[in-house]
Amino acid sequence: IGGDLPDVYELRGETMGFLADVSGKGISAGMLSAFVKAGWDRSESSPSKALRGLNAKFQELNLDERSYVTAAAVRINTARREIVYSVAGHNAPLLLKSSLGIDEIVMHSPPISNWIPEFMYEDRVIGYEEGDILALITDGVTESKNADGEQFGLERVEEVLARSENAERFIERLKAELKQFCGSFDDDLTAVAFDL
């Protein structure tokens, strides 16, 4: 039973990606994950509208302020070579590897919660080039600690992405580096990567 929820699917010929991380651990996190899975509208092509819909459903749960969901959603338009994205408090950014290096795609917005119940999530667009890699990660990756209490951190994730030829190699190398750095893990760790 975990608190991370990755999903990749196709909608009207476009690739959709979704990554959520729910608060808490164990059974309560698993139940909130089940809610997110059931509440995510896979028929909505706008990432922000899907997040707004999930937020509206979340409000009906009447949970206390300790319960929340961070999420990142993307739509990859290959015809225009664009990524349409929206983020709900997801503190680990989307990363895009290009010929120019690594872009951290950050959007400041609150998580799905009762903190700002009617927040209007927005879509943003970023272009990409053929051969780029898009990665979505949860904070479990960056916040994993070694025996000395040092976090794995975003810089190490970016280093792994920078020397990865494709999405599959990025995931393989990230797993290996995390295992070597941490040994064991206290949190869920999720990374999703797309070859563009």
ZIRAMO-V584102 format. One record per pair of residues at least 24 apart in sequence whose ideal C-beta (glycine too) atoms are under 7 Angstrom apart, sorted by sequence separation. I is the first residue (numbers start at 1). J is the second residue. D is the distance in Angstrom with one decimal. If there is no record, write none. Layout:
BEGIN
I/J/D + I/J/D
END
This chain:
BEGIN
88/112/5.0 + 1/26/6.4 + 1/27/6.3 + 3/29/3.5 + 35/61/6.9 + 47/73/3.6 + 135/161/6.0 + 152/178/6.2 + 167/193/3.6 + 2/29/6.9 + 47/74/6.3 + 167/194/5.8 + 2/30/6.8 + 5/33/5.1 + 47/75/5.9 + 133/161/6.6 + 167/195/4.6 + 1/30/3.4 + 152/181/5.5 + 166/195/5.3 + 3/33/5.9 + 45/75/6.2 + 96/126/6.8 + 98/128/6.9 + 99/129/6.6 + 152/182/6.7 + 2/33/6.6 + 5/36/5.4 + 11/42/6.8 + 98/129/5.8 + 133/164/6.7 + 5/37/6.0 + 96/128/6.4 + 7/40/7.0 + 9/42/5.9 + 12/45/6.6 + 36/69/5.8 + 88/121/6.0 + 133/166/6.7 + 11/45/5.8 + 98/132/5.0 + 133/167/5.3 + 144/178/6.0 + 32/67/6.5 + 51/86/5.4 + 86/121/5.1 + 97/132/5.9 + 135/170/6.3 + 146/181/5.4 + 86/122/6.4 + 96/132/5.9 + 97/133/4.4 + 146/182/5.5 + 32/69/6.7 + 47/84/6.1 + 51/88/5.0 + 86/123/5.3 + 133/170/6.0 + 141/178/7.0 + 145/182/6.6 + 47/85/5.8 + 48/86/3.9 + 96/134/5.5 + 144/182/4.8 + 47/86/3.9 + 84/123/5.3 + 85/124/5.9 + 94/134/6.6 + 95/135/4.5 + 70/111/4.6 + 71/112/6.4 + 84/125/5.4 + 94/135/7.0 + 144/185/5.9 + 69/111/5.9 + 94/136/5.6 + 23/66/6.5 + 68/111/4.3 + 69/112/4.3 + 82/125/5.2 + 83/126/5.2 + 144/187/6.9 + 23/67/5.5 + 68/112/6.4 + 143/187/6.8 + 23/68/4.9 + 68/113/3.7 + 82/127/5.6 + 83/128/6.0 + 92/137/4.6 + 144/189/6.4 + 67/113/7.0 + 81/127/5.8 + 92/138/5.7 + 22/69/5.0 + 81/128/5.5 + 92/139/4.8 + 140/187/4.0 + 65/113/7.0 + 91/139/5.5 + 140/188/4.9 + 141/189/5.1 + 20/69/5.5 + 21/70/4.9 + 65/114/6.2 + 92/141/6.5 + 140/189/4.2 + 20/70/6.9 + 65/115/6.5 + 92/142/5.4 + 138/188/6.7 + 140/190/6.7 + 141/191/5.8 + 20/71/4.2 + 63/114/6.8 + 83/134/6.3 + 138/189/6.8 + 19/71/6.8 + 138/190/4.6 + 18/71/6.9 + 19/72/5.2 + 58/112/5.0 + 137/191/4.6 + 18/73/4.9 + 59/114/6.5 + 17/73/7.0 + 102/158/4.8 + 135/191/6.2 + 136/192/4.7 + 17/74/4.4 + 55/112/4.7 + 54/112/5.8 + 59/117/5.3 + 135/193/4.6 + 16/75/5.5 + 102/161/6.0 + 134/193/6.8 + 74/134/7.0 + 102/162/6.0 + 133/193/5.9 + 134/194/4.4 + 14/75/5.5 + 15/76/4.4 + 51/112/7.0 + 133/194/6.9 + 14/76/6.2 + 133/195/6.3 + 134/196/5.9 + 14/77/5.8 + 95/158/6.6 + 133/196/6.7 + 55/119/6.8 + 72/136/5.3 + 97/161/5.1 + 132/196/4.4 + 97/162/6.6 + 95/161/5.8 + 130/196/6.8 + 52/120/6.9 + 128/196/4.9 + 52/121/5.4 + 51/121/4.3 + 48/121/4.2 + 48/122/5.2 + 48/123/4.4 + 47/123/5.8 + 46/123/5.8 + 19/136/4.4 + 21/138/4.5 + 21/139/6.6 + 76/194/6.5 + 17/136/6.2 + 19/138/6.5 + 76/196/6.8 + 4/138/5.2 + 4/140/6.7 + 19/190/6.4 + 19/192/5.7 + 17/192/6.0 + 17/194/6.5 + 15/194/6.8 + 4/188/4.2 + 6/190/5.3 + 8/192/6.4 + 3/188/5.3 + 2/188/4.6 + 4/190/4.0 + 6/192/5.0
END
